[in-house]
Structures are given as C-alpha cells and as structure tokens.
C-alpha cells in the first residue's frame, strides 16, 4: 500500500511538471522582465553634423534679451546616414546666451543662440546641443561692418611753370550707430551640433 501511494505522488508530480513545461496556447505563463534581452539598434549622430532650419519670426539683436527662449522650425526631414532623425515640421528650441545691441561709434550688434531641444509634430522630444553655424565656428553672429564714409578731397595747384603745389585733405564721417544682427522671418540657416545625439529608430 505504501509503495502504491508513493507511486501515485510521483505520477501527480510528473503531470504537474508536464503542464508547466508545455502549457496550452491560451495558458502560457508570462515571461518575467529580464527573461529575454532585446537588442535595440542605436544610431549616433556625431558633433559637427548640421541641420537646416527656418525662422518663423524675425530674430533681432535689438529686441532679444539674454535668457529669452527662441524657436525655429525644420522645413524638411532631417536625415543622418539615411536614418530619419526628426521629421519636417519639428520645432527646435533654443535660448539667447549672449546679445549686444548696436552702439555708437559704429559698434555692431552680436547674437549668440544655443539650441537644446527638438520637438517633433508627434510630441517626441529629443535633447540636443547646437549653435548657429558660422565661418569661425564660434556660433556668434556679428552684424556686417558696413560703415558710411564720405571723403572730400580738396586739391590746390599752383600755376607756376617750374613747380606744382598740391595739397589733399580728407574728411571721413562714420555712421553714429552700427548695425544690429537681423535674421528675417522665413530665413533658412544651419545649426551645427556640438554634442552627439543618440537615437533609436
């Protein structure tokens, strides 16, 4: 009797193990987090990558203030190595880091913006670090050094046969105020990344 009871317990145990090892389709035991490792592809967009953006309002060094938030838009899809980073219509948000108005004595205005966030039309947000692309790679825009100069030359010559006397006097007038940095509405310019972007397409 004792052996029959032990045999019965073993049979029950084997049945239970069989059920858990091969559950029916509708009775699958859910996997716990960490049971499977999903390898997700990651794309690195390196520094020095540029994206073309479009102003939706005028940016003027005469009106902007330090710390003020500014926004521009992506007029086209932004791709890197044929991978879509941000779609057309995304908004790039930045901040005024440094701004100087035009001053007397021909001193021109300056403007330095730093961009920190891309927001797609679907609400996805992507942190970035970028500045306006400039020739010197500083990101600082300076108004053109256009000065109005008026020169008046007065010449006097003697009528003597043996000698000629000529005197020249130049007078220069410089415009009192320099030029402000102005980026008109609907103007395209490039933002260059100074830090990499990591995306998972």
Secondary structure per residue as TSV (DSSP state, phi and psi in degrees):
chain	resnum	aa	ss	phi	psi
A	1	X	-	360.0	-39.6
A	2	X	H	-63.3	-41.4
A	3	X	H	-69.0	-35.5
A	4	X	H	-64.6	-38.9
A	5	X	H	-66.3	-42.0
A	6	X	H	-64.3	-40.5
A	7	X	H	-64.0	-36.7
A	8	X	H	-63.7	-42.9
A	9	X	H	-63.6	-40.1
A	10	X	H	-64.6	-40.9
A	11	X	H	-63.2	-42.8
A	12	X	H	-61.8	-43.7
A	13	X	H	-62.6	-41.9
A	14	X	H	-65.0	-37.6
A	15	X	H	-63.7	-43.5
A	16	X	H	-64.0	-44.1
A	17	X	H	-63.0	-37.3
A	18	X	H	-64.5	-38.6
A	19	X	H	-65.0	-44.3
A	20	X	H	-74.2	-28.3
A	21	X	H	-76.4	-32.7
A	22	X	S	-134.4	68.8
A	23	X	-	-69.3	156.4
A	24	X	-	-65.3	161.3
A	25	X	G	-56.8	-40.7
A	26	X	G	-80.7	-6.4
A	27	X	G	-119.0	30.2
A	28	X	-	-63.2	137.3
A	29	X	-	-81.0	121.7
A	30	X	-	-63.0	141.7
A	31	X	-	-75.6	141.4
A	32	X	-	-78.4	155.7
A	33	X	T	-58.8	130.3
A	34	X	T	100.6	-8.5
A	35	X	S	-67.8	-35.4
A	36	X	S	-124.2	141.4
A	37	X	-	-105.9	117.5
A	38	X	-	-94.7	121.8
A	39	X	-	-91.2	114.6
A	40	X	-	-104.9	134.7
A	41	X	-	-70.3	133.9
A	42	X	-	-120.9	132.0
A	43	X	E	-109.6	133.0
A	44	X	E	-107.9	117.9
A	45	X	E	-93.4	112.4
A	46	X	-	-77.3	163.9
A	47	X	T	-59.5	159.8
A	48	X	T	78.7	-5.0
A	49	X	-	-71.5	138.6
A	50	X	E	-112.1	151.7
A	51	X	E	-133.8	138.9
A	52	X	E	-89.5	130.1
A	53	X	E	-124.7	171.1
A	54	X	E	-132.7	133.0
A	55	X	E	-76.7	140.0
A	56	X	S	-106.5	-1.9
A	57	X	S	-159.1	165.4
A	58	X	-	-71.2	137.0
A	59	X	E	-108.6	118.9
A	60	X	E	-134.1	127.0
A	61	X	T	-65.8	-16.0
A	62	X	T	-80.2	-17.8
A	63	X	T	-114.6	-24.5
A	64	X	-	-77.6	154.3
A	65	X	-	-124.1	150.9
A	66	X	T	-57.4	134.8
A	67	X	T	87.2	-7.7
A	68	X	-	-70.5	141.3
A	69	X	E	-82.7	137.1
A	70	X	E	-128.6	155.0
A	71	X	E	-136.2	147.1
A	72	X	E	-134.7	171.6
A	73	X	E	-123.4	157.0
A	74	X	-	-88.6	114.4
A	75	X	S	-77.7	-17.2
A	76	X	S	-142.2	165.2
A	77	X	-	-59.9	140.5
A	78	X	E	-103.1	111.6
A	79	X	E	-109.7	151.0
A	80	X	E	-135.9	119.5
A	81	X	T	51.9	44.9
A	82	X	T	67.6	11.6
A	83	X	E	-106.3	129.6
A	84	X	E	-71.9	118.3
A	85	X	E	-90.5	-47.3
A	86	X	E	-149.0	136.7
A	87	X	-	-81.3	163.4
A	88	X	T	-55.1	138.9
A	89	X	T	94.0	-5.5
A	90	X	-	-65.5	150.8
A	91	X	E	-106.9	130.2
A	92	X	E	-105.8	123.4
A	93	X	E	-103.9	137.9
A	94	X	E	-141.4	-174.6
A	95	X	E	-140.8	147.5
A	96	X	E	-77.5	113.1
A	97	X	E	-87.8	-41.7
A	98	X	E	-146.6	137.8
A	99	X	E	-149.3	139.3
A	100	X	E	-135.1	132.3
A	101	X	-	-80.5	157.1
A	102	X	-	-63.0	145.4
A	103	X	B	-130.2	176.7
A	104	X	B	-67.0	169.0
A	105	X	T	64.8	27.6
A	106	X	T	74.7	18.1
A	107	X	B	-80.1	120.9
A	108	X	-	-84.8	158.9
A	109	X	-	-75.9	162.1
A	110	X	E	-134.4	154.0
A	111	X	E	-149.5	128.2
A	112	X	E	-129.8	115.2
A	113	X	E	-113.3	144.2
A	114	X	E	-125.4	126.6
A	115	X	E	-99.8	139.4
A	116	X	E	-131.3	-7.8
A	117	X	E	-154.2	136.3
A	118	X	E	-110.5	129.3
A	119	X	E	-119.3	118.4
A	120	X	-	-78.9	165.4
A	121	X	T	-60.8	-17.5
A	122	X	T	-93.3	1.7
A	123	X	S	92.5	-1.4
A	124	X	-	-72.6	132.1
A	125	X	E	-111.1	138.5
A	126	X	E	-133.0	112.7
A	127	X	E	-66.6	138.8
A	128	X	E	-140.1	169.3
A	129	X	E	-135.7	116.1
A	130	X	E	-155.1	159.8
A	131	X	E	-134.7	168.4
A	132	X	E	-66.9	134.0
A	133	X	-	-72.9	123.9
A	134	X	-	-124.6	165.3
A	135	X	T	-62.1	-36.0
A	136	X	T	-92.4	4.6
A	137	X	S	64.1	15.7
A	138	X	S	-85.2	-23.1
A	139	X	-	82.9	-2.4
A	140	X	E	-94.0	123.2
A	141	X	E	-92.0	132.9
A	142	X	E	-124.4	135.0
A	143	X	-	-62.7	151.3
A	144	X	-	-60.3	140.0
A	145	X	-	-84.5	64.1
A	146	X	-	-90.0	120.1
A	147	X	-	-121.4	141.8
A	148	X	-	-90.7	118.7
A	149	X	-	-120.6	130.2
A	150	X	-	-114.8	124.8
A	151	X	-	-117.7	130.0
A	152	X	-	-119.1	122.9
A	153	X	-	-110.9	123.7
A	154	X	-	-111.0	121.4
A	155	X	-	-115.7	136.0
A	156	X	-	-125.7	133.1
A	157	X	-	-130.2	139.1
A	158	X	-	-82.3	158.4
A	159	X	-	-98.7	10.2
A	160	X	-	-67.9	146.5
A	161	X	S	-73.7	-35.4
A	162	X	S	-89.1	-28.9
A	163	X	-	-132.9	155.5
A	164	X	-	-126.8	132.8
A	165	X	-	-112.8	123.8
A	166	X	-	-132.3	127.8
A	167	X	-	-125.7	137.5
A	168	X	-	-123.9	131.0
A	169	X	-	-124.1	128.0
A	170	X	-	-112.5	135.4
A	171	X	-	-121.9	126.0
A	172	X	-	-115.2	130.4
A	173	X	-	-116.6	120.4
A	174	X	-	-103.8	137.0
A	175	X	-	-55.8	136.6
A	176	X	S	-61.0	-43.7
A	177	X	B	-109.7	145.9
A	178	X	-	-79.2	-165.5
A	179	X	-	-106.2	142.5
A	180	X	-	-85.2	155.1
A	181	X	-	-76.6	121.9
A	182	X	E	-130.0	121.6
A	183	X	E	-112.3	104.6
A	184	X	-	-64.6	163.6
A	185	X	T	-62.2	148.2
A	186	X	T	62.4	34.0
A	187	X	-	-104.3	133.9
A	188	X	E	-93.6	139.1
A	189	X	E	-150.7	169.5
A	190	X	E	-102.6	138.1
A	191	X	E	-104.4	131.8
A	192	X	E	-107.9	132.4
A	193	X	E	-74.4	135.4
A	194	X	S	-106.5	-8.5
A	195	X	S	-134.9	151.1
A	196	X	-	-70.2	156.3
A	197	X	E	-112.9	133.5
A	198	X	E	-108.8	122.4
A	199	X	E	-127.5	155.2
A	200	X	-	-121.6	95.2
A	201	X	-	-68.3	360.0
